[in-house]
Structures are given as structure tokens and as C-alpha cells.
Amino acid sequence: MAQTEKTKRLLEQLEAKYAATGQSLEVHLEGLLHQELTTYWDYIQTDALLNLQIKRTTLPDEMVFIVYHQINELIFKMILWEIDQVAHKAELTSEFFTERLMRVSRYFDLLTNSFNIMTDGMEVAQYLKFRNTLAPASGFQSAQYRKIEFASTELINLIDARFRTTIDRTTTYEYALDHLYWQAAGKDYKTGKKSYLLTSFEAKYKNEFVAFTQEYNTINLYSKFKTLTASVKTNPELIKAMRHYDYTVNITWVMAHYTTANKYLNDGKKVTESTGGSDWVKYMHPKYQKRIFFPELWSEDELTNWGKDA
């Protein structure tokens, strides 16, 4: 069978590719000859994926809870993938920045809009039973979500609001991590004592978090924005995308989570602790901690009233 010009061109390109690393094209072609054809289930790893849901109770709605949170973690991975491209791009344009931010925002829009799966997709009675088998685990312990925060803004913007204006900005990363807003979920600042929720989380991830915050110290989204030229920084589409992302993550998404927690943990008479034992009301509601990724893009009035109307 005669080779087409395209086939010849592809073979020449392949030969050049493998020759560059001292490899034989013939070896790789023979390997291709014996290789099985790709199937959807093998490429997606469907069997492995569908065997990751391990229930701890006989209550059917626990499956909803497990699958939903696993989906969240997969979407968090996609978000980090997109942010990483912006963070490590040498020549950053407003178009690329905007397009990637809108991708990330769409992922968070999806997460926010899907929260009714949690809000309306489980029986309260079932949830209040199977949640006890989760203790002391908590969604608070999502390392990927913490990395999204670290990769989005300067560390000072994640410091507990009580210490944000007075903390020494030259302090170590370890000290800064010890004063992040989410420490309030499991730390008594009067005694310094931390809950098991927090100590176990830090034991597993603290070193990883320190390394990650060091890496993203100057390449987080906010820092990358500050390095842009004035003409790029004032691009209305970029500013709109950044504000949308900031509001979506720190108010819309958080309030969707807050509303769901309120349904299951507040019966109007008593507010139940989270499985990790945190004061989830003050830890979660945006008006208390005022988590804002890009403060430069908001007016003084917007900053002052952040989350109050949520």
C-alpha cells in the first residue's frame, strides 16, 4: 500500500522525535502494533472510580453524601489545574488570564448550583444518623480547597480578620499558617489549644501547605495580576472575571454551604456542632472573616459590607 504524503510526513516527524532522545522509531512502532485499542472505561478508569464509594452505615443517603464530596474534590483538581497555568505562565496576557479565570468561575458556579443535591437530596433524619460515623472528620479538611485559596491570593488576605492588620508580615510561613482564618474552626486563641480536627489536619498537610504557599508566594492570582501592565490591569473583562471569581468563591459558594449546614444542623432551637466540633456559623459566614482574594478590585463600601447581605 502506497504511503500518502501525510503518512510520510508523520513518520519523519516521529523519527525525529525519538532520535532526539536516542530511541528507535521501529521499536515504538512495533510496540504500537501489539498495543490494545483504547476503550472509554479504561481511559476514564471507570471501574476504579466507581469502587471508591465505601459506605459506613446502612443508610442509603450516605451514598449521596460520599459521591457528592468526591465530585467536589475532582472539580477542585480541575480548578487547581487551571490556576496553575496562569501562575506559571511567563508571558501573561489579559485574554489568557480572563479565559482561565472564567473557566475556574464556571467550576465554582457548578459547585454552587449543585449544592441543592446536598440541601434537598438527603433526608435530615438519615443525615443526622450517618454523620456521627464521620466524626471527627469534616469537609473543613479538604486540602485541595485550602490550596485553591493559597493559589488565589496573598497569604495576608487569608489571615484571621482579628490579626490581619497587626500580624508581622515578615513572619515565617509556619506562623502565618497558624493564624489563618480557618484556624478558628478548631483553635482556642486564649489557651492556644487545638481540636483533633485541626491537629490531625495539620499533621498530614502542614509541611505540604508550607511548601505550596512558598511556591505561590509571588505567583498566586492576585500577585500575578499586580505584575501586569497598567493597560492590561484595567481591562474591563479581566476585572469583571476577577470580581466574579472572588464573589463566587467567597460569598456565593460559601453561603450555599452555609445554607445547607443550617438546614441540617440548626433546628431553630439549638445549633449542632459540625462533625469536627467547629463553631461553623462564625467560621463559615463571610461577614465574620471577610475572605477577599482581590481587595484592590472592590470599593471601600463593598469591603466594609462584605457578606452582610448574603
PLY file of the C-alpha trace (Angstrom):
ply
format ascii 1.0
element vertex 310
property float x
property float y
property float z
element edge 309
property int vertex1
property int vertex2
end_header
0.00 0.00 0.00
1.49 3.30 -1.06
2.18 5.85 1.63
0.42 9.17 1.41
2.36 12.38 1.77
0.79 12.89 5.18
1.92 9.43 6.34
5.48 10.10 5.16
5.49 13.44 6.93
4.23 11.90 10.18
6.85 9.13 10.05
9.60 11.69 9.52
8.33 13.73 12.49
8.14 10.62 14.67
11.63 9.54 13.67
12.99 12.98 14.55
11.14 12.93 17.89
12.58 9.58 19.00
16.03 10.22 17.52
16.28 13.32 19.72
16.25 11.03 22.78
18.33 8.25 21.22
15.41 5.90 20.69
14.41 3.74 17.75
11.21 4.55 15.89
10.91 0.89 14.84
10.78 -0.25 18.48
7.93 2.13 19.23
6.05 1.21 16.05
6.29 -2.47 16.94
5.01 -1.69 20.42
2.10 0.15 18.85
1.37 -2.93 16.73
0.78 -5.05 19.83
-0.98 -2.38 21.88
-4.67 -2.87 22.69
-7.12 -0.30 21.40
-8.29 2.26 23.93
-11.75 1.89 25.45
-13.75 4.52 27.29
-13.80 2.54 30.53
-10.05 2.02 30.52
-9.22 5.62 29.61
-11.55 7.08 32.29
-10.74 4.27 34.76
-14.47 3.78 35.31
-14.21 0.58 37.35
-11.68 2.09 39.76
-13.70 5.31 40.06
-16.97 3.53 40.83
-15.36 1.41 43.53
-14.20 4.35 45.64
-17.53 4.84 47.42
-17.33 2.98 50.73
-20.37 3.44 52.97
-20.00 3.12 56.73
-23.69 2.70 57.52
-26.80 1.02 56.11
-28.44 4.40 55.43
-28.93 4.90 51.66
-28.48 8.70 51.69
-24.90 8.29 52.86
-24.06 7.35 49.26
-25.32 10.76 48.11
-23.05 12.44 50.64
-19.96 10.44 49.64
-20.37 10.76 45.87
-21.12 14.48 46.06
-17.97 15.20 48.06
-15.84 13.08 45.76
-17.19 15.05 42.80
-16.25 18.25 44.65
-12.68 17.05 45.05
-12.44 16.20 41.35
-13.67 19.67 40.43
-11.20 21.21 42.91
-8.48 19.36 41.00
-9.68 20.93 37.74
-9.66 24.37 39.37
-6.08 23.96 40.61
-5.09 22.76 37.13
-6.39 25.99 35.58
-4.86 28.27 38.24
-1.51 26.55 37.83
-1.47 27.51 34.14
-1.90 31.20 34.99
0.58 31.07 37.86
3.39 29.54 35.80
2.82 31.35 32.50
5.75 33.65 31.74
4.04 35.93 29.21
0.60 36.51 30.70
-2.00 38.33 28.62
-5.33 39.70 29.79
-7.08 37.34 27.36
-5.40 34.23 28.78
-5.89 35.39 32.39
-9.57 36.19 31.78
-10.30 32.96 29.92
-8.75 30.78 32.63
-10.48 32.70 35.41
-13.83 32.23 33.72
-13.14 28.51 33.49
-12.48 28.44 37.22
-15.56 30.54 37.92
-17.72 28.16 35.89
-16.45 25.29 38.01
-17.43 27.17 41.16
-20.77 28.13 39.60
-21.32 24.43 39.02
-20.41 23.64 42.62
-22.70 26.35 43.94
-25.65 25.38 41.75
-25.23 21.72 42.63
-25.49 22.32 46.36
-29.22 21.57 46.21
-28.12 17.95 45.81
-26.96 18.23 49.41
-29.66 20.62 50.57
-32.65 18.75 49.15
-31.17 15.38 48.22
-30.89 13.81 51.69
-33.37 13.14 54.47
-32.49 15.16 57.56
-33.13 12.16 59.81
-30.75 9.97 57.80
-28.05 12.62 57.69
-28.16 13.21 61.44
-27.62 9.48 61.95
-24.83 8.72 59.49
-22.94 11.97 60.22
-21.96 10.54 63.60
-19.95 7.84 61.84
-17.92 10.60 60.16
-16.75 12.26 63.37
-14.28 13.82 63.77
-13.80 14.14 60.00
-15.07 17.29 58.30
-15.20 18.90 54.87
-13.06 21.55 56.53
-10.20 19.10 55.97
-10.22 19.43 52.18
-6.56 20.12 51.39
-7.34 20.95 47.77
-9.75 23.72 48.79
-7.07 25.22 51.03
-4.64 25.11 48.11
-7.16 26.93 45.92
-7.19 29.72 48.50
-3.39 29.80 48.71
-3.09 29.89 44.92
-5.67 32.66 44.56
-4.38 35.42 46.79
-1.63 36.73 49.04
-1.40 34.95 52.38
-2.21 38.13 54.31
-5.74 38.05 52.87
-6.33 34.64 54.45
-5.16 35.64 57.93
-7.86 35.66 60.62
-9.59 39.06 60.48
-8.70 39.63 64.15
-4.97 39.59 63.37
-4.83 40.75 59.76
-3.85 44.35 60.46
-1.38 43.63 63.26
0.42 40.44 62.21
4.09 40.83 61.30
4.25 40.40 57.52
7.84 39.17 57.73
6.84 36.25 59.91
7.51 32.64 58.93
5.10 30.66 56.78
4.51 28.32 59.72
3.47 31.24 61.94
1.21 32.66 59.23
-0.48 29.28 58.72
-1.12 29.15 62.44
-3.12 32.39 62.16
-5.20 31.67 59.06
-8.93 32.32 59.25
-9.81 28.62 59.25
-7.86 28.05 62.46
-10.98 29.49 64.12
-12.74 26.23 63.29
-10.71 24.36 65.88
-8.48 26.61 67.95
-8.99 28.39 71.27
-6.92 31.54 70.87
-6.99 32.22 74.61
-5.32 28.92 75.51
-3.78 28.01 72.15
-5.34 24.56 72.38
-6.37 22.96 69.10
-9.05 20.37 68.44
-8.28 16.96 66.98
-9.96 18.18 63.78
-7.16 20.71 63.40
-4.19 18.77 64.77
-4.84 15.75 62.55
-5.28 18.00 59.51
-2.01 19.80 60.21
-0.15 16.58 60.94
-0.98 15.35 57.44
-0.76 18.54 55.41
1.17 21.31 57.21
4.53 20.64 55.54
2.80 20.36 52.18
0.97 23.64 52.80
4.19 25.42 53.76
5.86 24.28 50.54
2.79 25.21 48.48
2.47 28.72 49.97
6.18 29.30 49.39
5.80 28.28 45.75
2.76 30.51 45.22
4.00 33.43 47.31
4.70 35.55 44.22
2.72 33.67 41.56
-0.74 33.46 43.13
-3.51 35.00 41.04
-3.51 38.31 42.93
0.27 38.66 42.74
0.24 37.82 39.03
-2.43 40.48 38.50
-0.25 43.09 40.23
2.62 42.41 37.82
0.55 43.21 34.73
0.99 46.47 32.91
-1.49 49.25 33.66
-3.27 48.82 30.34
-3.78 45.10 30.99
-4.77 45.56 34.65
-7.54 47.95 33.67
-9.00 45.60 31.07
-12.73 45.60 31.97
-13.23 41.95 31.02
-10.35 40.85 33.26
-11.59 42.92 36.19
-15.10 41.54 35.71
-13.76 37.98 35.66
-11.69 38.52 38.81
-14.55 40.11 40.73
-16.90 37.33 39.65
-14.42 34.69 40.81
-13.82 36.45 44.14
-17.52 36.89 44.90
-18.44 33.39 43.71
-15.85 31.63 45.87
-16.02 33.78 48.99
-19.72 34.60 49.18
-21.93 32.59 46.79
-20.22 29.20 47.25
-19.70 29.72 50.98
-23.32 30.75 51.53
-24.59 27.71 49.60
-22.55 25.57 52.01
-23.75 27.64 54.98
-27.41 27.31 53.96
-27.08 23.54 53.68
-25.34 23.26 57.05
-28.03 25.46 58.58
-30.78 23.13 57.34
-29.24 20.04 58.90
-27.58 21.50 62.00
-29.96 24.24 63.14
-33.48 23.23 64.13
-34.36 26.74 65.29
-33.77 25.86 68.93
-30.22 24.58 69.02
-27.25 24.83 66.67
-25.50 21.46 66.42
-21.71 21.32 66.20
-20.11 20.17 62.97
-18.65 16.66 62.92
-15.25 18.22 63.55
-16.57 20.16 66.54
-16.14 23.62 64.98
-18.26 26.72 65.52
-19.31 26.51 61.90
-21.53 29.61 61.99
-18.72 32.08 62.72
-16.11 30.12 60.82
-18.19 29.84 57.66
-20.23 33.02 57.24
-18.34 35.53 55.05
-19.35 38.58 57.10
-17.18 37.41 60.03
-13.86 36.61 58.35
-14.23 38.70 55.17
-12.25 36.40 52.95
-11.46 38.51 49.89
-8.94 37.41 47.27
-8.60 40.69 45.35
-9.31 43.60 47.77
-7.88 46.13 45.30
-10.83 45.49 42.97
-13.54 46.38 45.48
-14.68 49.76 46.80
-14.35 50.69 50.47
-18.10 50.31 50.88
-18.03 46.85 49.29
-15.15 45.78 51.52
-16.86 47.08 54.66
-20.16 45.35 53.91
-18.68 42.13 52.54
-21.09 39.25 53.10
-23.57 41.24 55.19
-26.34 40.96 52.62
-25.66 37.30 51.84
0 1
1 2
2 3
3 4
4 5
5 6
6 7
7 8
8 9
9 10
10 11
11 12
12 13
13 14
14 15
15 16
16 17
17 18
18 19
19 20
20 21
21 22
22 23
23 24
24 25
25 26
26 27
27 28
28 29
29 30
30 31
31 32
32 33
33 34
34 35
35 36
36 37
37 38
38 39
39 40
40 41
41 42
42 43
43 44
44 45
45 46
46 47
47 48
48 49
49 50
50 51
51 52
52 53
53 54
54 55
55 56
56 57
57 58
58 59
59 60
60 61
61 62
62 63
63 64
64 65
65 66
66 67
67 68
68 69
69 70
70 71
71 72
72 73
73 74
74 75
75 76
76 77
77 78
78 79
79 80
80 81
81 82
82 83
83 84
84 85
85 86
86 87
87 88
88 89
89 90
90 91
91 92
92 93
93 94
94 95
95 96
96 97
97 98
98 99
99 100
100 101
101 102
102 103
103 104
104 105
105 106
106 107
107 108
108 109
109 110
110 111
111 112
112 113
113 114
114 115
115 116
116 117
117 118
118 119
119 120
120 121
121 122
122 123
123 124
124 125
125 126
126 127
127 128
128 129
129 130
130 131
131 132
132 133
133 134
134 135
135 136
136 137
137 138
138 139
139 140
140 141
141 142
142 143
143 144
144 145
145 146
146 147
147 148
148 149
149 150
150 151
151 152
152 153
153 154
154 155
155 156
156 157
157 158
158 159
159 160
160 161
161 162
162 163
163 164
164 165
165 166
166 167
167 168
168 169
169 170
170 171
171 172
172 173
173 174
174 175
175 176
176 177
177 178
178 179
179 180
180 181
181 182
182 183
183 184
184 185
185 186
186 187
187 188
188 189
189 190
190 191
191 192
192 193
193 194
194 195
195 196
196 197
197 198
198 199
199 200
200 201
201 202
202 203
203 204
204 205
205 206
206 207
207 208
208 209
209 210
210 211
211 212
212 213
213 214
214 215
215 216
216 217
217 218
218 219
219 220
220 221
221 222
222 223
223 224
224 225
225 226
226 227
227 228
228 229
229 230
230 231
231 232
232 233
233 234
234 235
235 236
236 237
237 238
238 239
239 240
240 241
241 242
242 243
243 244
244 245
245 246
246 247
247 248
248 249
249 250
250 251
251 252
252 253
253 254
254 255
255 256
256 257
257 258
258 259
259 260
260 261
261 262
262 263
263 264
264 265
265 266
266 267
267 268
268 269
269 270
270 271
271 272
272 273
273 274
274 275
275 276
276 277
277 278
278 279
279 280
280 281
281 282
282 283
283 284
284 285
285 286
286 287
287 288
288 289
289 290
290 291
291 292
292 293
293 294
294 295
295 296
296 297
297 298
298 299
299 300
300 301
301 302
302 303
303 304
304 305
305 306
306 307
307 308
308 309
